Amino acid sequence: MLRAISEYPGMIRAFSPNARRFLLFTALNSISWSAFNLTFNLYIHSLGYNQDFIGLLNGLPSIIILVCGLPVGMAADRYGYLRFLVIGSVLTAASAFGLGLSSARMALLGFSLVGGLGGTLSWVIGAPMMMAISTKEERVFLFSVQFALMMGSGFLGSMMAGALPEVAGPLMGVAPTATAPLRLTYLVGASFNLFAVIPILRMTQVAGNGQAAAAGGDGHRPRARPLPQSWQEFGLFMKLLGPSALISFGAGAMVVFFQLFFKLRFGLNPGSIGVLFAFSSVVTAAATLVSPLLARRLGRVRTIVLTQMTSIPFLLLLAYSFSLPAVVVAYYIRSALMNMSGPLQTTFGLEQVREEQRATLTSLSAMLGSLGRGGLGPIVSGYLQVKSGFSLAFTMTTVCYVIGTLLFYLFFRKTEPLPARGAGVGGARAGGDQSTSYGRS
């Protein structure tokens, strides 16, 4: 295992310039996103708006994904990925600064819509772009490094956003929760969105379906057919999307309520919860780097199923334990196990379909994930929590995870053989050009 881990530096050095630029883009965006998550609601509330308007601002991006996700994916599969990623990055940066400098209701709504469109472009294009800028041998490794980097950068963003208002508030002569220090913190986070545009603009011609060229080449693909062209392809899309949708619904019933869970069940304050979440990102990032090594021995399908099913007992411990130390340990282990195979599942899914269908598949997954995680899951879970508390709601999540994981195994258990001994780190080769999956919990 240690010898395999020692291969990581060499693999990273072997990444193409495009891949390294995309990793830098990921790191900068993740810092910004974590700062946004920690400060945005507090900042908008400090402007004098109530929870109903804050909820509307948070819900608009999900609506944009539902409306625009599929057209964006199909257009990207037709015209090339890079130009859409550039547009998405610019829109996201413009939205972040617009939200940070505005206080009027309509301006906030408008910039939130712009940010939703930019986020949709980046989300839908990200995974297909990584497929296009990597070889089959390094693909799993690149996705794992990207996910670990995203989590690690998120830790830095959370710590920065938590500390900056505490420092800036007294210097400004106001409380840390006042508008001025929160706005400053939000704008500092937004600046990382702006910096993230630079490596994307420097990306050069992308091989494969994102081909085209750089930000302005002619990537027109008039003969691309991004939608399923036969019942067999339609069935494959359903097999890929069905388990993912179930897991997204389960995640929506639990993950979005973790802050409330720790506050109401154990009385933790926001600062303690923030530290708990930040270190969870580090644990998950470390676990993600191990997943290609497991796939090397077991294959991707078996690794995905094993890690997800192993997380279930810890999820149940979260649901029914009232011991804070036990719950904290279970929270870390569950998060690591459930999420560590995410890059494996993503590469597996995208390799199942034709190159010209990858952004379309990702957009459909994003739409279903938005509906489950951002809509139906929280609604059903909130109702169950009012009736019976967190235990019943988290049990529903458990059922969704188990069914989704078992369906994935039934659909794809024969897709890849056990890897031969001595396969490379990125090598969990699928039998054929196989692979699947997305949203985690």
SULHUGI-V674067 format. One record per residue. PHI is phi in whole degrees, 0 to 359 (none if undefined). PSI is psi in radians with two decimals (* if undefined). NEAR is the number of other C-alpha atoms within 8 Angstrom. Layout:
# SULHUGI-V674067
((PHI	PSI	NEAR) (PHI	PSI	NEAR))
This chain:
# SULHUGI-V674067
((none	-0.81	5) (296	-0.65	5) (296	-0.68	6) (294	-0.71	9) (297	-0.57	9) (295	-0.24	7) (285	-0.28	9) (302	-0.87	8) (303	-0.73	7) (295	-0.68	7) (295	-0.72	10) (296	-0.72	8) (296	-0.46	6) (278	-0.18	6) (300	2.60	12) (291	2.77	8) (305	-0.67	7) (299	-0.74	11) (295	-0.74	12) (294	-0.64	9) (293	-0.65	12) (292	-0.63	11) (296	-0.69	10) (296	-0.74	10) (304	-0.77	12) (299	-0.81	12) (299	-0.82	11) (294	-0.75	13) (295	-0.63	11) (291	-0.66	13) (300	-0.80	16) (296	-0.77	14) (296	-0.70	11) (293	-0.71	13) (297	-0.69	16) (300	-0.85	11) (300	-0.62	8) (279	-0.56	11) (250	-0.37	12) (299	-0.91	10) (298	-0.70	9) (296	-0.69	10) (295	-0.84	13) (296	-0.67	10) (295	-0.63	11) (293	-0.36	10) (282	-0.12	8) (104	0.16	6) (268	2.57	9) (272	3.07	7) (297	-0.51	7) (295	-0.72	6) (289	-0.66	8) (298	-0.73	12) (297	-0.67	8) (297	-0.77	8) (299	-0.69	11) (287	-0.47	8) (275	-0.38	9) (301	-0.75	11) (301	-0.64	15) (295	-0.66	12) (295	-0.72	8) (298	-0.73	13) (298	-0.76	14) (297	-0.67	12) (278	-0.73	7) (255	-0.21	10) (304	-0.91	16) (293	-0.83	12) (301	-0.68	7) (296	-0.79	12) (298	-0.77	16) (295	-0.71	13) (294	-0.70	9) (294	-0.69	13) (296	-0.48	19) (275	-0.74	15) (254	-0.10	13) (106	2.60	16) (278	-0.65	14) (297	-0.78	14) (298	-0.64	10) (290	-0.63	12) (293	-0.67	13) (297	-0.83	12) (299	-0.78	10) (299	-0.71	14) (294	-0.74	14) (294	-0.76	11) (297	-0.70	12) (297	-0.77	15) (295	-0.76	14) (298	-0.73	10) (296	-0.75	12) (299	-0.80	13) (290	-0.64	11) (299	-0.77	11) (295	-0.66	12) (287	-0.38	10) (254	-0.01	7) (252	2.76	8) (222	-0.25	8) (285	2.52	6) (302	-0.87	6) (293	-0.63	6) (296	-0.74	11) (297	-0.73	13) (296	-0.76	9) (297	-0.81	8) (291	-0.52	13) (294	-0.68	13) (296	-0.75	11) (299	-0.76	11) (296	-0.63	15) (296	-0.71	14) (293	-0.77	15) (298	-0.73	14) (295	-0.64	12) (298	-0.79	14) (300	-0.83	14) (294	-0.71	12) (293	-0.81	9) (292	-0.62	16) (273	-0.43	15) (306	-0.98	9) (293	-0.81	11) (300	-0.61	14) (298	-0.76	11) (295	-0.59	13) (298	-0.68	11) (286	-0.47	12) (259	0.22	11) (228	2.72	12) (273	2.85	8) (302	-0.65	6) (291	-0.57	8) (258	-0.02	12) (298	-0.89	13) (300	-0.69	14) (296	-0.78	11) (299	-0.79	13) (297	-0.67	12) (292	-0.77	14) (297	-0.72	10) (298	-0.76	10) (292	-0.76	11) (297	-0.70	13) (295	-0.67	12) (298	-0.76	12) (291	-0.76	13) (295	-0.72	11) (293	-0.60	12) (299	-0.65	14) (301	-0.82	14) (298	-0.73	9) (297	-0.71	15) (295	-0.77	14) (295	-0.71	10) (297	-0.83	9) (291	-0.47	15) (283	-0.60	11) (274	-0.60	8) (299	-0.78	10) (298	-0.58	14) (293	-0.55	9) (276	-0.77	9) (287	-0.61	10) (305	-1.00	15) (300	-0.62	10) (295	-0.54	7) (271	-0.09	8) (77	0.41	6) (227	3.00	9) (288	2.66	7) (301	-0.42	12) (269	0.09	11) (286	2.91	10) (298	-0.76	9) (300	-0.93	9) (293	-0.58	14) (292	-0.69	14) (296	-0.75	11) (301	-0.80	9) (298	-0.75	13) (297	-0.73	15) (290	-0.60	11) (298	-0.75	8) (297	-0.70	15) (296	-0.53	14) (298	-0.52	11) (291	-0.55	12) (299	-0.73	15) (294	-0.78	10) (297	-0.53	9) (293	-0.37	14) (293	-0.54	13) (299	-0.91	8) (296	-0.52	12) (292	-0.71	12) (295	-0.43	9) (271	-0.09	8) (292	2.48	11) (256	-2.93	8) (310	2.36	8) (256	2.26	14) (284	2.82	9) (81	-2.58	7) (288	-0.34	11) (273	0.31	16) (297	2.97	12) (127	-0.15	15) (37	1.89	12) (36	-2.76	13) (288	-0.25	10) (229	0.13	7) (286	3.06	7) (272	1.72	7) (260	0.33	11) (299	2.22	8) (235	1.35	9) (296	-0.37	6) (259	0.11	5) (295	2.50	8) (231	1.45	9) (287	-0.40	11) (275	2.74	7) (304	2.39	10) (254	0.00	7) (206	2.90	6) (297	-0.56	7) (295	-0.78	6) (293	-0.67	9) (299	-0.76	10) (297	-0.66	8) (297	-0.76	8) (302	-0.75	10) (296	-0.69	8) (293	-0.62	10) (286	-0.68	12) (274	-0.55	11) (300	-0.98	9) (300	-0.68	13) (298	-0.70	14) (295	-0.71	13) (298	-0.76	13) (292	-0.64	15) (296	-0.71	17) (297	-0.78	16) (298	-0.69	18) (296	-0.71	15) (297	-0.49	17) (282	-0.24	19) (231	-0.96	13) (299	-0.70	8) (289	-0.17	9) (254	0.12	8) (298	-0.68	8) (302	-0.84	8) (295	-0.66	7) (301	-0.86	10) (289	-0.52	11) (286	-0.84	12) (281	-0.67	8) (280	-0.60	7) (238	-0.07	9) (71	0.43	7) (288	2.54	9) (273	2.89	7) (303	-0.64	7) (297	-0.77	7) (295	-0.70	8) (296	-0.70	12) (299	-0.75	10) (295	-0.73	9) (301	-0.80	8) (292	-0.69	8) (297	-0.79	12) (288	-0.43	9) (298	-0.65	11) (298	-0.69	12) (293	-0.78	11) (298	-0.77	10) (294	-0.68	16) (299	-0.77	16) (296	-0.73	9) (296	-0.63	11) (298	-0.62	17) (291	-0.32	12) (276	-0.41	10) (300	-0.68	13) (297	-0.51	16) (289	-0.65	13) (293	-0.72	10) (297	-0.52	13) (299	-0.61	15) (267	-0.63	12) (253	-0.36	12) (92	2.73	16) (293	-0.78	16) (299	-0.83	12) (294	-0.66	11) (295	-0.76	13) (300	-0.86	12) (294	-0.76	12) (299	-0.84	8) (292	-0.69	12) (291	-0.76	14) (291	-0.58	9) (293	-0.40	8) (284	-0.31	13) (299	-0.82	12) (302	-0.62	7) (287	-0.54	11) (295	-0.75	13) (295	-0.61	11) (296	-0.70	11) (302	-0.74	11) (292	-0.65	11) (242	-0.09	7) (268	2.54	8) (243	0.31	7) (263	2.02	6) (300	-0.82	7) (302	-0.74	6) (295	-0.70	9) (291	-0.69	12) (297	-0.79	8) (298	-0.78	8) (297	-0.65	12) (298	-0.80	11) (296	-0.82	11) (293	-0.76	10) (299	-0.79	12) (298	-0.75	12) (295	-0.83	14) (294	-0.73	14) (288	-0.52	13) (257	-0.27	12) (294	-0.46	15) (267	0.11	14) (306	-0.84	13) (299	-0.64	13) (298	-0.75	17) (291	-0.64	15) (296	-0.87	13) (296	-0.68	15) (300	-0.81	13) (295	-0.77	14) (289	-0.45	15) (282	-0.24	12) (287	-0.49	10) (254	2.91	8) (295	2.67	7) (307	-0.71	9) (284	0.00	11) (252	-0.04	14) (293	-0.79	14) (292	-0.57	15) (296	-0.78	15) (298	-0.76	11) (297	-0.70	14) (293	-0.71	13) (297	-0.72	11) (297	-0.72	13) (297	-0.70	13) (295	-0.81	12) (294	-0.68	11) (296	-0.70	14) (296	-0.72	13) (293	-0.74	13) (282	-0.86	16) (280	-0.60	15) (260	-0.15	12) (232	-1.42	10) (295	-0.76	11) (303	-0.93	16) (297	-0.60	13) (295	-0.88	9) (296	-0.74	9) (297	-0.74	12) (300	-0.71	10) (298	-0.79	8) (294	-0.63	12) (295	-0.70	12) (296	-0.66	7) (281	-0.73	6) (222	0.10	9) (87	-3.03	9) (290	-0.52	10) (300	-0.82	10) (293	-0.72	11) (297	-0.75	15) (290	-0.51	14) (294	-0.67	10) (300	-0.71	10) (301	-0.75	14) (302	-0.80	12) (299	-0.78	9) (298	-0.75	12) (295	-0.77	13) (296	-0.82	10) (296	-0.79	10) (299	-0.74	14) (292	-0.74	12) (294	-0.68	9) (298	-0.76	9) (302	-0.75	13) (295	-0.76	11) (297	-0.68	7) (289	-0.62	8) (234	0.22	9) (297	-0.47	10) (261	0.15	6) (288	-0.66	9) (227	2.46	14) (281	2.93	8) (299	2.32	7) (298	2.57	12) (291	2.60	6) (300	2.43	5) (90	0.07	4) (297	2.68	10) (290	2.95	8) (303	-0.74	11) (274	0.06	12) (276	-0.05	13) (319	1.30	15) (288	2.42	8) (271	2.65	12) (284	1.76	8) (103	-2.71	6) (254	0.95	7) (268	2.86	13) (162	2.62	15) (210	2.45	14) (131	2.97	15) (212	-2.02	12) (314	2.39	11) (249	-3.04	9) (239	*	11))
